[in-house]
Amino acid sequence: MTSEIIGVFIIISAVIILFAFEVFPMDKISFCIIAALLLTGLVTPEEAVSGFSNKAVITILCLMILAIGLEENGAISWLAQGLKILKNWPIVLATVAIMLIAGSISAFVSSTAVVIVFIKIVAELREKYQLPPGKLLLPISFASILGGSCTLMGTSTNLLVSNIAARYTGEKLGFFEFSLMGITFLVISIGIIALFYRFLPNDTKDLSENYDLNRYLLTLTVLPESPLVGKKIGESFMFKEADITVLRLTRNGYDQNLLNHELPIKVNDVILLHCSLENLQKMRGEGYFDVDLEERDHIKSTKNTQIKKFGNSNEKDAENKDDKDKSLLLELLLLPGSRFLGRNLTELKTMLMPRAIPLAVNKRKKLRILQNRLHQSNHEFTKLHVGDRLLIQTEPEYVSNFENSNNLAVLNQFEGRTPATPFKRNLSIIILIGTITLAATGILEVMTSVITGTLAMLLFKCLELNRIYEKINWQIIFLLAGMIPLGIAMSNAKADTWITEELLALMAGQRPLFIIGLLFLTTMLLSSVVSNNATAIIMAPIGISLAGGLDLDTKPFILCVMFAANFSFFTPLGYQTNALIYSMGIYKFKHFLVIGGVISIVLWVVGTLLLSAML
């Protein structure tokens, strides 16, 4: 064993310890790797930064952008809207259905983005239909991991392994080459979850506090050009959308019977709603309502006329459009002594003009049974107290006025951009389908197709660059950029060759079934404490070298590392989606160890049999 090989092993051991004990964030560990490899002379400066120009890293970056485009335009949420029909299903069947949907979407969209969206959907299902999150979230995380293993673009691990295989063997993995095997793993895991779902916690923890699902009260007036005019109230999206609760409809000063679903909606009807910020933004962008203003004529004559219309989509002049695009949404916390205390939204409109428009209020107290707590007046119902949160629309130049107020706290700042329309949502889905088709048919390489898809998202204004910079998980990009030079260092120092020779001596005379099984198990165990991407970068060259030394087909060994690196189920540490749901406090480590452990053992046995049959 040479000093270079010893140096590589020391760095790999240090990396594993840093990952396992979370000593530093992932991006900082990545810089540590690059610096260590440079200082020890294991890689050249060009090789040390080659990860930033690696095809797999660029492809993963573009896939993240596509996923952001889908999420920003509401495509993922729209695709999952059918989940509300599960409220009447037995919980075990609902769990199976959700796993199938999450797994199917994750085959083409980032699993982390899918899980985050499903967390929001599960929170709505809990709130409206009392479906327990504890029965759903862990299966969703597992299904997203398994679904991502079904196609080449499903996870970053698949792309990395394919890129490593191309470098060592000159042969890439096909887009759907391993899909049948991945679907088999998904179906088996769904069956195991169905058998063990009773061991999942029956927790009804409120997820909204941690995942920005706080709901606002707002009073709105129906515009003459609103699509709701003339529509029966029972047919409107307000009654079909699980996240929106209609509390009152007032016409000419009199409350209407909300139980009469045949009641037509008319111009100037005043509606009191309880909904999330996401749906508030959606209604604002699609032109359904105008904010209920008692002094509307006076307000329209002020400087900020263009932002008073709540969601007026009729952009008649460029100046108004430009000002609207510059607007921001601020979430303000009311502190003791605030001059806004005791005021309702109508009174606030006069107080804040022309600097801002109050849109909605988030009441401090939980309003579990809203219909039983209504006041005689919409104005009384939205009266502000200490601890309430106020959502206002303003311009950047006025933000400092609110930040410097002694009796207000700015909690959040949201861009006042117009939410995506159904056209943008459908267009983003078409772009994704086109990207998948180009890659799957071989018309373009995967990297070329995803770059083309990303360009289409930008050209058709489905996504803005500033949103990309804000929402990209740069930690993953830097992690990959740092781990790739580590794989190069292993090759430069001949560490992978040394490991292969030792393994060959150990496995002399053993059947391929045993060898595949040992490689699968070792990779899976390493993935439980180190990220799946790091595991793949370390183990893929070893698997390829092992196949070459045994004079066996390399494809089963490549797939073995790819699947095993993804299958991190029995701890919440190795995969980002598991860590995400574990941090919510619903699950304990034992839930991953028991249920994830059973799935891991079964998939290890099945995977070993399927892969060895290819030899």
Order of alpha helices (4+ residues) and beta strands (2+ residues): alpha-alpha-alpha-alpha-alpha-alpha-alpha-alpha-alpha-alpha-beta-alpha-beta-beta-beta-alpha-beta-alpha-alpha-beta-alpha-beta-alpha-beta-alpha-beta-alpha-alpha-alpha-alpha-alpha-alpha-alpha-alpha-alpha-alpha
